[in-house]
Amino acid sequence: MAEGTALSERIAEQRVGGGDPRAMLGELRRALVLVPVDGGGLWTAELGGVRWVCGFTDEAALARFAQARGTLHAPGHADGAWEFAELRGARLLDEVIPSMGVPAGVAVNIADPDGSMLFPPVTGIVPDAVAVDRAAAADGAGSTAAPGHGGERDR
């Protein structure tokens, strides 16, 4: 998945203090992201009052997540296969996140301590209507928040 590789490279650049956060966001928007499916819906986790859609840049990153969870298969899947949806990052940000009805963002490669990145529900990342900082942006303060790195907590 060359698109995921480009996103991984942009994340790596950002994590070492280089790179351009806007370019990284653009790469997420263009990338095909693998999102595990759980009970008919997309896999999410809650942390800090935000619902995070857990996405992965490739099957290897998804496998590392499965291994970090102590299981090589998804709950309820006796055949050992992880079911996942492949979604364009732009669709996650512009359609899926707004439809969730709660503050939500995208957490990429959460099992990779040096390669994870959070794209929080703020102006400039998600649509303004669902951005948690939309009141500050409307007041002219705007958001200078860049995507951030962080941990994850299982649902």
C-alpha positions as CSV (number, residue, x, y, z in Angstrom):
1,M,0.0,0.0,0.0
2,A,2.2,2.9,-1.3
3,E,-0.3,5.5,0.0
4,G,0.1,4.1,3.6
5,T,3.9,4.2,3.2
6,A,3.8,7.9,2.2
7,L,1.6,8.6,5.3
8,S,3.9,6.6,7.5
9,E,6.9,8.6,6.2
10,R,5.1,11.9,6.9
11,I,4.2,10.8,10.4
12,A,7.9,9.8,11.0
13,E,9.0,13.2,9.8
14,Q,6.6,15.0,12.1
15,R,7.5,12.8,15.1
16,V,11.2,13.8,14.9
17,G,10.3,17.5,14.7
18,G,10.5,18.0,11.0
19,G,7.9,17.9,8.3
20,D,4.8,19.9,7.7
21,P,1.6,19.1,9.6
22,R,-0.5,20.2,6.7
23,A,1.4,17.9,4.3
24,M,0.9,15.1,6.8
25,L,-2.8,15.8,7.0
26,G,-3.0,15.9,3.2
27,E,-1.3,12.5,3.1
28,L,-3.9,11.1,5.5
29,R,-6.7,12.5,3.3
30,R,-5.2,10.8,0.2
31,A,-4.3,7.5,1.9
32,L,-6.3,4.3,2.1
33,V,-6.5,3.5,5.8
34,L,-7.3,0.0,7.1
35,V,-9.9,0.2,9.9
36,P,-10.8,-3.0,11.8
37,V,-14.4,-3.9,11.8
38,D,-16.0,-4.9,15.1
39,G,-19.6,-6.0,15.4
40,G,-20.5,-4.5,12.1
41,G,-19.0,-1.1,12.9
42,L,-15.6,0.4,12.7
43,W,-13.2,-0.2,15.6
44,T,-13.0,2.7,18.0
45,A,-11.4,3.5,21.3
46,E,-12.3,6.3,23.8
47,L,-9.6,8.4,25.4
48,G,-9.9,11.9,26.9
49,G,-13.5,12.3,26.1
50,V,-12.8,11.7,22.4
51,R,-13.9,8.7,20.3
52,W,-11.0,7.6,18.1
53,V,-11.4,5.6,14.9
54,C,-8.4,3.3,14.9
55,G,-6.8,3.2,11.4
56,F,-3.6,1.6,10.1
57,T,-1.4,2.4,7.2
58,D,-1.0,-1.3,6.1
59,E,-1.6,-4.8,7.1
60,A,1.7,-5.1,9.0
61,A,0.7,-2.2,11.3
62,L,-2.7,-3.8,11.8
63,A,-1.0,-7.1,12.7
64,R,1.2,-5.3,15.3
65,F,-2.0,-3.9,16.8
66,A,-3.5,-7.4,17.0
67,Q,-0.3,-8.7,18.6
68,A,-0.1,-5.8,21.1
69,R,-3.7,-6.7,22.1
70,G,-2.5,-10.2,22.9
71,T,-4.5,-11.8,20.1
72,L,-3.8,-12.5,16.5
73,H,-7.5,-12.5,15.7
74,A,-10.4,-10.2,16.2
75,P,-12.8,-11.0,19.0
76,G,-15.6,-13.2,17.7
77,H,-13.7,-14.4,14.6
78,A,-12.8,-18.0,15.1
79,D,-11.0,-18.3,11.8
80,G,-8.3,-15.9,13.1
81,A,-8.9,-13.3,10.4
82,W,-9.1,-9.6,11.2
83,E,-12.0,-8.1,9.3
84,F,-11.2,-4.5,8.1
85,A,-12.6,-1.8,5.9
86,E,-10.3,0.1,3.6
87,L,-11.3,3.7,3.6
88,R,-9.8,6.9,2.1
89,G,-8.7,9.2,4.9
90,A,-10.8,12.0,3.5
91,R,-13.9,9.9,3.9
92,L,-13.0,9.1,7.5
93,L,-12.5,12.8,8.3
94,D,-15.4,14.3,6.2
95,E,-18.1,11.6,6.5
96,V,-17.4,9.0,9.2
97,I,-16.3,11.4,12.0
98,P,-19.3,13.8,11.5
99,S,-21.7,10.9,11.5
100,M,-20.5,9.6,14.9
101,G,-22.4,12.3,16.9
102,V,-19.7,12.7,19.5
103,P,-16.2,14.3,19.4
104,A,-14.2,12.0,17.3
105,G,-10.8,11.8,15.6
106,V,-8.6,9.4,13.8
107,A,-5.7,7.5,15.6
108,V,-3.2,6.0,13.1
109,N,-1.0,3.1,13.9
110,I,-1.7,3.1,17.6
111,A,0.4,0.0,18.3
112,D,3.6,1.7,17.0
113,P,5.0,3.8,19.8
114,D,7.3,5.7,17.4
115,G,4.9,5.7,14.5
116,S,1.5,6.6,15.8
117,M,-0.3,9.9,15.2
118,L,-3.6,11.3,16.5
119,F,-5.7,13.6,14.2
120,P,-8.0,15.2,16.8
121,P,-11.4,16.7,16.2
122,V,-10.3,20.3,15.7
123,T,-10.8,23.0,13.1
124,G,-8.6,22.3,10.1
125,I,-8.7,18.5,10.5
126,V,-12.4,17.7,10.7
127,P,-15.3,19.7,9.3
128,D,-15.9,22.9,11.3
129,A,-19.4,21.7,12.3
130,V,-17.9,18.9,14.4
131,A,-14.7,20.5,15.6
132,V,-14.5,20.8,19.3
133,D,-12.7,24.1,19.0
134,R,-15.2,25.7,16.6
135,A,-16.3,28.4,19.2
136,A,-12.7,29.6,19.5
137,A,-12.3,29.5,15.7
138,A,-15.5,31.5,15.3
139,D,-14.1,34.1,17.7
140,G,-11.1,34.5,15.4
141,A,-8.7,32.6,17.6
142,G,-8.5,29.8,15.1
143,S,-6.8,26.5,15.8
144,T,-3.1,26.1,15.7
145,A,-3.4,22.6,16.9
146,A,-1.4,20.2,14.8
147,P,-2.0,16.4,14.8
148,G,-0.4,14.9,17.8
149,H,1.0,11.6,19.0
150,G,-0.5,9.7,21.8
151,G,-1.4,6.4,23.3
152,E,-4.6,4.4,23.1
153,R,-7.0,2.8,25.4
154,D,-9.1,-0.2,24.3
155,R,-12.8,0.1,24.2
